[in-house]
Amino acid sequence: MHNNLNITFIGLGNMGAPMALNLLKAGMSVCVFDLVPHAVANLVEQGASKADNALTAVKGADLVISMLPAGKHVEALYLGNENQGGLISVLDKQTLVIDCSTIDSATAQKVGKTLATKNIHFIDAPVSGGVGGATAGTLTFIVGGEKSDYEAALPVLQKMGKNIFHAGPLGAGQVAKICNNMLLSVLMLGTSEALQLAIDNGLDPKVVSDIMLQSSGRNWTLELYNPCPNVLPNVPSSKGYQGGFMTDLMKKDLGLAMDTAVKSQSSTPMGSLAQSLYAMHSLQGNGQLDFSSIFSMFSKHSTKS
């Protein structure tokens, strides 16, 4: 697969737009569609072509990439619903579909298996790395699907990301992604309460962070995404918790994790508690702030700037 591919990109939100832009920068031919006209216009300015609707956008496409909010949107796009026909009716046979949305694995499996009845190839490829990673082209892609489809998608995914994993069969990308994010939420909560305990007892959070980074409590949130303001530069906590990965997105992923745990009868007490705390944090008006803002829940003084 090389630059002469016809690629259609559907869903130009905070993540999709910079991903599509990186394909354009790599010299690829990209047709874009989104329900928001100015999102489309911004990409057209950068060299993309556009279509008036999703059905015409995918005509003649070798590869279709979608980045949508939830499973219901992905299912409606590809399989249709009472309001619209699905792309399944117009996609060419042998088209490769890459869905980068973070959705429930059951929907990913349903869409993939239904498309397969028409000889259309589908992989679920949710991403990790946030808007910063999407912009820089350093995303992690976690792929579920056939190995041959994963290998066919690699050259395109490598234009948008740095680390690309094949997690297993259809739906496995979604499961691996939510397992990672469930662990991330637990680490963020543990790091926040440990730092606040140190602060409440008169210690400097920067000093304690340095100590823990050389000790057994070391973890990613402490080292690269410290939730305490002014311990690390250029992280959301030091910028009023702006940017980064929104609380409401973490809440969504934890909901997916809990739904998955119910289906597999898995025990996830830490994940359940994290889900409750993030739901509470969102209800208190922090949904649009970075998920590290959960630190303020433990603080005796508000850390909002």
C-alpha positions in Angstrom: 0.0 0.0 0.0 1.5 3.3 -1.0 0.7 6.9 -1.7 -1.5 6.2 -4.8 -4.3 4.8 -2.5 -7.6 6.5 -2.5 -8.3 7.1 1.2 -11.6 8.3 2.7 -11.6 9.8 6.2 -14.9 10.2 8.1 -15.0 12.0 11.4 -12.9 15.2 11.7 -13.1 16.0 15.4 -10.3 16.8 17.8 -8.6 13.5 16.9 -9.7 12.8 13.4 -8.7 16.2 11.9 -5.0 16.0 12.8 -4.9 12.3 11.8 -6.2 13.1 8.4 -3.8 16.0 8.1 -0.9 13.7 8.7 -2.0 11.5 5.8 -2.2 14.6 3.6 1.3 15.7 4.7 2.5 12.2 3.7 1.3 12.9 0.2 -1.7 10.6 0.3 -4.9 11.2 -1.6 -7.6 11.8 1.0 -11.3 12.5 0.6 -12.9 13.8 3.9 -16.4 13.9 5.3 -17.8 15.3 8.6 -21.2 16.6 9.6 -19.5 19.9 10.7 -18.8 22.0 7.5 -15.9 24.1 8.9 -14.0 20.9 9.9 -14.3 19.7 6.3 -13.2 23.2 5.0 -10.1 23.2 7.2 -8.9 19.9 5.6 -9.8 21.0 2.1 -7.5 24.0 2.6 -4.7 21.6 3.4 -5.3 19.6 0.1 -8.1 17.1 0.9 -11.0 16.6 -1.4 -14.5 16.5 0.0 -17.9 14.9 -0.5 -21.4 16.0 0.4 -22.2 12.8 2.3 -20.6 9.6 3.5 -22.1 7.5 0.8 -20.4 9.5 -2.0 -17.2 10.0 0.0 -16.4 6.3 -0.1 -17.1 5.7 -3.8 -13.9 4.3 -5.3 -12.1 4.3 -2.0 -9.4 1.7 -1.4 -9.3 2.4 2.3 -11.8 4.0 4.7 -10.9 5.4 8.1 -13.5 6.5 10.6 -13.1 8.3 13.9 -16.5 8.6 15.6 -17.8 9.2 19.2 -19.5 6.0 20.0 -20.5 2.5 18.9 -24.0 3.6 17.7 -22.4 6.1 15.3 -20.1 3.4 13.9 -22.9 0.9 13.4 -25.1 3.5 11.8 -22.4 4.6 9.4 -21.5 1.2 8.1 -24.7 -0.9 8.6 -27.3 1.9 8.5 -30.3 2.5 10.7 -33.9 3.7 10.2 -32.7 7.1 9.2 -29.9 6.3 6.8 -28.5 3.6 4.6 -25.1 2.1 5.6 -21.8 2.2 3.7 -22.0 -1.6 3.3 -24.3 -1.0 0.3 -21.8 1.2 -1.6 -18.3 0.1 -0.5 -16.3 -1.8 -3.1 -15.4 -5.4 -2.4 -12.0 -5.8 -0.9 -12.1 -2.3 0.6 -10.2 -2.1 3.9 -12.1 -0.3 6.7 -10.1 1.0 9.7 -12.3 2.2 12.5 -10.3 4.2 15.0 -13.2 5.0 17.3 -13.1 3.8 20.9 -16.3 1.7 21.1 -17.5 -1.5 22.7 -15.9 -4.6 21.3 -19.3 -6.3 20.5 -20.2 -3.5 18.1 -16.8 -3.7 16.5 -17.3 -7.4 16.0 -20.8 -7.0 14.6 -19.8 -4.4 12.1 -16.7 -6.3 11.0 -18.5 -9.6 10.6 -21.4 -8.0 8.7 -19.0 -6.2 6.3 -17.2 -9.5 5.8 -20.3 -11.0 4.3 -19.7 -8.6 1.4 -16.0 -9.3 1.2 -15.2 -5.9 2.8 -12.2 -6.1 5.3 -12.6 -4.4 8.7 -10.2 -3.8 11.6 -10.9 -2.0 14.9 -7.9 0.2 15.6 -8.6 2.5 18.6 -5.8 4.9 19.5 -3.9 6.1 22.6 -1.9 9.3 22.8 -4.6 12.0 22.8 -4.8 15.1 20.6 -1.1 15.8 21.1 -0.2 12.4 19.8 -2.6 12.8 16.9 -1.1 16.1 15.9 2.5 14.9 16.3 1.8 11.6 14.4 3.0 9.6 17.4 -0.3 7.8 18.3 -0.4 4.2 19.5 -2.8 2.1 17.4 -4.2 -1.1 19.0 -5.6 -3.3 16.3 -8.1 -6.1 16.3 -8.7 -8.2 13.2 -7.1 -10.6 10.7 -3.3 -10.5 10.6 -3.4 -9.9 6.8 -5.7 -6.9 7.3 -3.4 -5.5 10.0 -0.4 -5.9 7.7 -2.3 -4.2 4.9 -3.2 -1.2 7.2 0.3 -0.8 8.6 1.8 1.6 6.0 -1.2 4.0 6.5 -1.3 3.7 10.3 2.5 4.4 10.4 1.8 7.8 8.8 -0.4 8.7 11.8 1.3 6.8 14.7 4.5 5.5 16.1 3.6 2.3 18.0 1.2 -0.1 16.2 0.1 -3.4 17.9 -1.9 -6.4 16.7 -3.9 -7.3 19.8 -5.8 -10.2 18.4 -9.0 -11.0 16.5 -11.8 -8.5 15.7 -12.7 -6.5 18.8 -9.4 -7.2 20.6 -8.2 -3.7 19.9 -11.1 -2.2 21.9 -10.6 -4.6 24.8 -6.8 -3.9 25.0 -7.5 -0.1 24.9 -10.0 -0.1 27.7 -7.9 -2.3 29.9 -5.0 0.2 29.5 -7.2 3.1 30.3 -8.8 1.4 33.3 -5.3 0.9 34.7 -4.4 4.5 33.8 -7.4 5.8 35.8 -6.4 3.7 38.8 -2.8 4.9 38.7 -4.0 8.6 38.4 -6.2 8.2 41.5 -3.5 6.5 43.5 -0.9 9.0 42.5 -3.2 11.9 43.4 -4.1 10.6 46.9 -0.5 9.7 47.7 0.8 13.2 46.7 -2.0 14.9 48.6 -1.2 12.8 51.7 2.4 14.1 51.5 1.3 17.7 51.0 -1.1 17.4 54.0 1.8 16.4 56.1 4.0 19.3 55.0 6.1 17.7 52.3 6.9 19.3 48.9 5.1 17.4 46.1 8.1 17.8 43.8 10.5 16.3 46.3 8.0 13.4 47.1 7.5 12.8 43.3 11.3 12.6 42.8 11.5 10.1 45.8 8.7 7.9 44.5 10.2 8.0 41.0 13.3 6.3 42.4 11.2 3.9 44.5 8.6 1.2 44.0 5.7 3.6 43.5 7.1 4.8 40.2 4.4 5.0 37.4 3.6 6.8 34.2 1.2 9.4 35.8 3.8 10.3 38.3 6.7 10.5 35.8 5.1 12.0 32.7 1.7 13.4 33.6 2.0 14.5 37.3 -1.5 15.6 38.5 -0.1 18.1 41.1 0.2 21.6 39.7 3.7 23.0 39.1 5.6 19.7 39.6 6.1 19.2 35.9 6.1 21.9 33.2 3.9 21.5 30.1 1.4 19.0 31.5 -2.3 19.9 31.9 -2.0 20.2 35.8 0.4 23.1 35.3 -2.0 24.8 32.8 -5.2 24.8 34.8 -6.0 21.2 33.7 -6.6 22.4 30.1 -5.9 20.2 27.1 -4.9 16.6 27.4 -7.5 13.8 27.9 -10.9 15.1 29.1 -12.5 13.7 32.3 -15.6 12.8 30.2 -13.6 10.7 27.8 -12.0 8.8 30.7 -15.5 8.4 32.2 -16.7 7.0 28.8 -13.8 4.5 28.6 -14.4 3.3 32.2 -18.1 2.7 31.3 -16.9 0.6 28.4 -14.5 -1.3 30.7 -17.3 -2.0 33.3 -19.7 -3.2 30.5 -17.0 -5.5 29.3 -16.3 -6.8 32.8 -20.0 -7.6 33.3 -20.0 -9.6 30.1 -16.9 -11.6 30.9 -17.9 -11.9 34.6 -14.5 -10.3 35.5 -13.8 -8.8 38.9 -12.7 -5.1 38.6 -13.1 -3.5 42.1 -10.5 -0.8 41.4 -12.0 -0.1 38.0 -15.5 0.2 39.5 -14.3 2.6 42.1 -12.4 4.7 39.5 -15.6 4.8 37.4 -17.6 6.1 40.3 -15.0 8.7 41.2 -14.7 10.0 37.6 -18.5 10.1 37.3 -18.7 12.2 40.5 -15.8 14.4 39.3 -17.6 15.0 36.0 -20.9 15.8 37.8 -19.1 18.5 39.8 -18.4 20.4 36.6 -15.0 19.0 35.6 -16.0 17.0 32.6 -14.1 19.2 30.1 -11.0 19.4 32.2 -8.1 17.0 31.8 -8.6 13.7 33.8 -5.6 14.5 36.0 -7.9 17.2 37.6 -9.2 14.4 39.8 -6.3 15.5 42.0 -8.5 18.4 43.1 -11.0 15.9 44.7 -8.4 15.1 47.3 -7.2 18.6 47.9 -8.2 20.7 51.0 -7.9 23.8 48.8 -9.1 23.9 45.2 -6.3 23.5 42.8 -8.2 25.1 39.9 -6.4 28.1 38.6 
